[in-house]
Amino acid sequence: MTNQKLRAGVIGCGLGAYHGYAYANAPEFELIAVCDLKPDVLDRFFERSRITRGTVHEYTDYHAMLDKENLDVVSVATPDDYHVNPVCDASNAGVKGIFCEKPLTIRLQDGDRMIETIERNGTKMSVDHTRSWVPLYQTVRQAVRSGELGALTRIVAHMGGRRSMLFRNGTHLIDAVCYFAEAEPVWVIAAHERGLEDYGIEYKGEGGKDPQLDPASTLIVEFANGIRGIVNSAKMTPAIFEFDLLGPNGRYWLTDAHCTAWKTDQPEGAPKTVTAPQAGGFQDYMGDTLIPAVQELAQMVWNDAPSSSPPRRALNTLEIMLGALISQSRNSAKIHLPLPRD
């Protein structure tokens, strides 16, 4: 480890405002530069990130930023379908660590290219599936790993509200299922909400601004270790985000704020309420939630620490979402994973 601060930059200053805040408030970093194609987005960046304008360099061309600023770490917070080139270009430019917004991308070929590039260059990378760094989720996963529920068998995940969209927010829901399952997905079955049955097999959400362009969907996902996930995103329901984790010896019901626990006296027995794992939940301001993520990225760069949200798991999440589109297009057929590449 070194005491020298890592030089950080942000590409994409919408959601990137929270990344900028995290770098500016993590002692491991110095925020050097930010970049966005749109001047008005740059203008709003400073208010949203709570950073004083003039303290960082501003660019409208990320290639120029990479050429001039000798950055150690870069966040890529561009729209979903524009992650691949900034990630690959930053990696090829010698950046040591990358923090990429979710979903990883919207096309499998782009995801494959990103992973091939960073692995070839030895670039460290995490994907912003934010719950991976929330202490409550980490504590519950450790309890599951230690066998508190027995071997996990089912994960029931639900997301409600108008933003319950398969790609935009569903990527968080599905990736969290993968986070707890800790195995490769092997098949998916899906059924979209009414009115979007003919959505097709390509994501057309245009960055998630319009919920009508991104379907809510109900999925069944089977993992290689036998865990089965039932994933439900439902508009026209209350805005909630929750998980039910079940094994033969108990159950954890988990939200972004708390966990409730039940245990059985014997496998498959009657559950009784017990003391649940406790830790901090989501911060009110997203930038504060991202500070642990960028601090972990510093440890990945300095000490080869593992990522809590690695790009290969993000690729699994993308495969599940794209597999769900294919399943719906085939009358909710079972779609085996990984998907073929054209």
N, C-alpha and C positions, 0 to 999 in steps of 0.2 A: 504494500500500500504506500501511497505518497501523500504528502500534505499539500501538494500543488492542486489547485482547483481545476476541474475540467471545464473547458470552453464549450459552451452550449449554444445552439441555434435552433430556431423554430421555422419550419416551412409550412405555411398555412395558418393564418392568424385569426380564424374564427374560433373553433375549438382550441386552436393553438394558444389562445390567451391563457387558458388554464395550465397548459404546459409551461408557458413562459413564467407564470406566477410560481409554479413549483420549482423551476430552476433558480429563480431569483430568491427563493426562500429556503433552499436547501444548501447547507454550508459547503457541500462537496463541489458546487458549481459556481461559475460566473456566466451569466447570460450575456452573450456577446452581440448577437444579431438575430433579426427576424425578417421573414420574407413573405410577401403575398402579392399576387398579380393585381389586386384591386386596391387602390389607394383608400377607399372608404373603409375597407376591412382593416387596413393598417391603422386608420384613425381610431376605430373602435377598440382595437387591440389594447391600447394603453389604459383605457377606462376599465375594460373587463379584466385585465391582468393586474391592475393596481400598480403598474410600473410607470415611473415618471418618463415622459417622452424626452428623448435626447440622451438617455443613459445607455441606449443600445443602438447599434447601426441598423438601418432599414434598407431593404432591398425589394425589388420587384422581379428579380431573376435569381433563382436559387443557385444556378450554376456560378454566377458571379460571387455569391455569398460563399459557396464552397471553395472557390478559387482563392479568395482573398483573406478569409478569416481563420484558417488553420483550426477548424473546429474538431473537438474530440467527440462530441455527442450531438445528435440532431433528432428533433422530433419532427415527424411527418404527420401533419394534421390537415392535409388536403382532403377534398371530397373522396368518397369511397373508391370511385373508379380511377382516381389519379394518384394512388399510392405507389404503384410499381416503379415508375421512373425515378422519383425522388429517392426512394429507398435504395434502388440499385446504383444510382449515380452517387449517392452519399457513401455507400459501401465501397464503390470503386475508387472514390476520391480519398480513401484512407480514414474516414470517420470510424472511430472505435466502437461506438454504441449508437443504436437507433431505437427510439420509442415511437411506434407507429400507431395511429388511431385505428379503431375497429370499424367495420370488419377488416380483416387482413387485406382483402380486395374483393372484387365481385366476379372474377374469372379465375378458374383453376390454373390456366396456363400462366397467368400473372403471378399467382401465389407460388407456383413451382419455380418460376424465374427468380422471385425474391429470395426464396430459401436457398436455391442453388448459389446465388450471388453472395449472400452473407456467409454461407458456410465455406465457400471457396476462399473468401477474403478473411475469414476469421472474425467477422464483425459480430458483436453481441447485439441482441435485439429482443425487445419485448413488445407485445401488442396490448393496447389499452382496453382490455376487458377488466374494468376497474375493480370488480369485487375480488379479484385475485390478491389485492393488497389490503383489503379491508380486514382489520384484526379479527372481527367476529367470524368471518368466513374462514380465515386461516385457522382459528382456534377450533372451529367445528370440524374442519377437515382433519386436523391432527387427532381429534377424538375419534373420528371414523377410522383413521389409519391405525389407531392403537387398539381397535377391536371393540370399542364400547357398544356398538350395535350388533356385534358379530360381523360376518362378511356382508357388506352392503348388497342389497338385492334390487331395490327399487328407488328411483328418484322421480318424484312428481313435482313438476315445476309449473308455476302459473304467473302470467303477467296480464294485467288488465289496464283499461283506459284507452283513449283514442290513439296513443302512441304505441300501442301493441302491434308492432310491425315486425314481420319475420326477419328482415335484414337490419333495419335501423336500430331497434332496441332488442329484437329477438336474438341478435348475436350475443348480447350479454347473457340472456337467459340460457341459450343453448351452450355457450361456452362454460357457464357455471356448472351445468350438468356434466360436461366433459371434465371440468376441474375436480368434481367429486368422484366421477366414475374412474378416472385415471386408467383408461384403456382405449384402444382404437375402436371407433364405431364400425359396425359390420353391416348394418342395414337400417333403412328408415322407411316409414310409411307416413303419409301426410294427407290431411283434408283441410282445404282452405275454408275461410268464412264464405257465407253465401254472397253471391254477386261477383266473386273473383275466382270462380271455378275454372275459368278459361284464361287465367293470367298468363300462362305460357311458361317456358323453361329458362327464360333469361330475366334477371332482375331489372326492373324498369322504374326504380324508386326515385331516381334523380336526387340522390343525397339525403332522402328522408324528410324533406320539407312538407310534403303532402301525404298524409296517412292513407289516402285513397289509392296511392300508387304502389303501396307495399302491403301485401295481404297479411292479415292475422291467420294463424294456422294451428292445427292440432297435429302433433307428431308423436309417433312411437319410434324410439331409437334403441337398438340392441347393440351392446358393447361386447368386445371379445372375451371379457371376463365374466359374462353372464348377467351383468347389471342391465336392467332395462329402464330407460327413461321415458316418461310420459310428459310431453311438453305442450302446454296450452297457452297460446296468446289469443286474447279475446277482447276486441273492441266492444263498446256498449256494456262494459262491466266496470266496477270500481277500479281506480288506478292503484293496483297493488303489485307487489313483486315478492314471490315467496317460493320456498322449497320444502318438500316433505321427504326426508331421507329415512329409509326404512331398511332394517335388517332383522334377522330372527330374534334378536335380543332387545330390540327397542326401536325408538323413533326420535328424530329431531325435526322440529318444525322451525324453519329459519326464515327471517325477513331481514331487511337491511338494518333493522334496529335491535332485534332481540332474537333469542332462541328459547324454545320450550322443549323439554325432554321427557320421554317416558322410557321405562325399562321393564323387562319381563323377568319373572323368577326362573323361567326355563325357556328354551327356544320355542318360538311361536306361542308363547303363553299370553296371559292377559296383561296388558301394559299398565303400569302405575307411574304417576308423575314423580319425577326426581329432579334434583338440582341440575340445571342445564349449563353447558359451557358459556362463559361470559367473557366479553371483550368489547372494545369500542366498535360502533357501527359507522355508517357513512357520515362524513363531515357535511355541514350545511353548504359550504362553498366547495365546488368541485376541485379547485386548485389545491386546497388543503388535502383532499383525498389523494391527489397525485404525487404529493411530496414523497411518501414511502416508495412509490413506483420508481421515481427518478433516483432516489437514494439507493435502491437496489441496483439500478442500472450502473451506478458508480462502482458498486462492489463487483458487478459482472465484469466491468472493464478492468478494474484494479486487481481483483482477486479471483477471477474466473468463477464467481458465484453463479448458481443456476438461476434462470428466470422463473418467476411465479406465473408468468403468462407467455410461454414460448411460442414462436411462430408456427411450429409444427402442430401444436394443439389448435391454434387459430385456423390453420389449414383444415384440420378435422372439422371444426365448427363450420367453415365455409362449405365443405363437402356435404355436411348434413343439410344445410340450408338449400344448396343447389339440388341435392337429392330430393328434398321435399317438393321443390317445384316440379321435378320430373315425375315424382310419385303422383301428385295431383293431376298432372297431364295424362297419366295412364290410369285414371279411375282409382286412385289411391293404391296402386300396386306397390309391392315390396321392392325397394331399390337397393341393390347391394353396393357396398362401399369397399374400397375407394372407387370413384367414378372413372370410367375410361377417359383418356385424353384423346382429342381428335388430332 
